[in-house]
Amino acid sequence: MWIPVLLFTLWTVVFFSARYAFLRWRRWRYQQPARYINEIRGIEYYRNIGREQFERLVQQTLKAGGYTIFGEPYVGRSLQQGYAWKGGKKYALAHYPDNPLTLEDMEELSRKQSRARADQVLVFSPFPRAPGSRHPGVEVLAGSKLVDWFSVLENVRPPVTPLPDAESCDCGAPMETRVNRAGQYLLVCSRYPDCRQMRKPEAAVAGAQAGGGKKQEAGGRKQ
């Protein structure tokens, strides 16, 4: 009778120990500096970089995906609407960096898609969640879907806004601004990986994010 109980207890201990070890390893891995965009798994990063930096990454991703860009593809920015072309279809773009999308935004995007005469509008929302689109011509990229969309950038280093007052490392080398795989800013020793000193000063992070460039919404609500 006691043998099944002992086996069950042993299995329980092994299972939860392995689960705890895995979670610790994953947390450690996400805190490591990201070398390239495809290593970033946190949507927070795309919300905190400047508008120009974000849209430069969008352009690189489109080109990597086989799109050809003509003119200004963001809706409402130019009197003559441009497009991102692929497979004979015309794609327009919209960027909502300041606030999560609402159902009213989705309805307005559908009308803008019609006015732009685009086959589809790709909407970029750097927030964890967004309402589903009831319009086949509107595709929303938010949360993990947006992170996965950028993952084709395998050799592109993540742009960052340098943190203010970056101090020196304990080894004497200057600290550099980096971003970890969770999408958070870090100060990392410039000799990394030979020196693995890194830290995340909250005050410096807040200053960098505030100075990361004025975020202007394209194809949506005005500031």
Secondary structure as the mmCIF struct_conf table of DSSP 4:
data_model
#
loop_
_struct_conf.conf_type_id
_struct_conf.id
_struct_conf.beg_label_comp_id
_struct_conf.beg_label_asym_id
_struct_conf.beg_label_seq_id
_struct_conf.end_label_comp_id
_struct_conf.end_label_asym_id
_struct_conf.end_label_seq_id
HELX_RH_AL_P HELX_RH_AL_P1 TRP A 2 TYR A 30
TURN_TY1_P TURN_TY1_P1 GLN A 31 GLN A 31
BEND BEND1 GLN A 32 GLN A 32
STRN STRN1 PRO A 33 PRO A 33
HELX_LH_PP_P HELX_LH_PP_P1 ALA A 34 ALA A 34
BEND BEND2 ARG A 35 TYR A 36
HELX_RH_3T_P HELX_RH_3T_P1 ILE A 37 GLU A 39
TURN_TY1_P TURN_TY1_P2 ILE A 43 ILE A 43
HELX_RH_AL_P HELX_RH_AL_P2 GLU A 44 ASN A 48
BEND BEND3 ILE A 49 ILE A 49
HELX_RH_AL_P HELX_RH_AL_P3 ARG A 51 ALA A 64
TURN_TY1_P TURN_TY1_P3 GLY A 65 GLY A 66
STRN STRN2 THR A 68 PHE A 70
BEND BEND4 GLY A 71 GLY A 71
STRN STRN3 GLU A 72 GLU A 72
STRN STRN4 TYR A 74 TYR A 74
TURN_TY1_P TURN_TY1_P4 VAL A 75 GLY A 76
BEND BEND5 ARG A 77 ARG A 77
BEND BEND6 LEU A 79 GLN A 80
STRN STRN5 GLN A 81 GLN A 81
STRN STRN6 TYR A 83 LYS A 86
TURN_TY1_P TURN_TY1_P5 GLY A 87 GLY A 88
STRN STRN7 LYS A 89 HIS A 95
BEND BEND7 ASP A 98 ASN A 99
HELX_RH_AL_P HELX_RH_AL_P4 LEU A 103 ALA A 116
TURN_TY1_P TURN_TY1_P6 ARG A 117 ARG A 117
BEND BEND8 ASP A 119 ASP A 119
STRN STRN8 GLN A 120 SER A 125
BEND BEND9 PHE A 127 PRO A 128
HELX_LH_PP_P HELX_LH_PP_P2 PRO A 131 SER A 133
BEND BEND10 ARG A 134 HIS A 135
TURN_TY1_P TURN_TY1_P7 PRO A 136 GLY A 137
STRN STRN9 VAL A 138 ALA A 142
HELX_RH_AL_P HELX_RH_AL_P5 GLY A 143 PHE A 150
TURN_TY1_P TURN_TY1_P8 SER A 151 VAL A 152
TURN_TY1_P TURN_TY1_P9 GLU A 154 ASN A 155
HELX_LH_PP_P HELX_LH_PP_P3 ARG A 157 PRO A 159
HELX_LH_PP_P HELX_LH_PP_P4 THR A 161 LEU A 163
TURN_TY1_P TURN_TY1_P10 PRO A 164 ASP A 165
STRN STRN10 SER A 168 SER A 168
TURN_TY1_P TURN_TY1_P11 ASP A 170 CYS A 171
BEND BEND11 GLY A 172 ALA A 173
STRN STRN11 PRO A 174 PRO A 174
STRN STRN12 MET A 175 VAL A 179
STRN STRN13 ASN A 180 ASN A 180
TURN_TY1_P TURN_TY1_P12 ARG A 181 ALA A 182
BEND BEND12 GLY A 183 GLY A 183
STRN STRN14 TYR A 185 CYS A 189
TURN_TY1_P TURN_TY1_P13 SER A 190 ASP A 194
BEND BEND13 CYS A 195 CYS A 195
STRN STRN15 MET A 198 ARG A 199
HELX_RH_AL_P HELX_RH_AL_P6 GLU A 202 ALA A 210
TURN_TY1_P TURN_TY1_P14 GLY A 211 GLY A 211
BEND BEND14 GLY A 212 GLY A 212
STRN STRN16 ALA A 218 ALA A 218
BEND BEND15 GLY A 219 GLY A 220
#
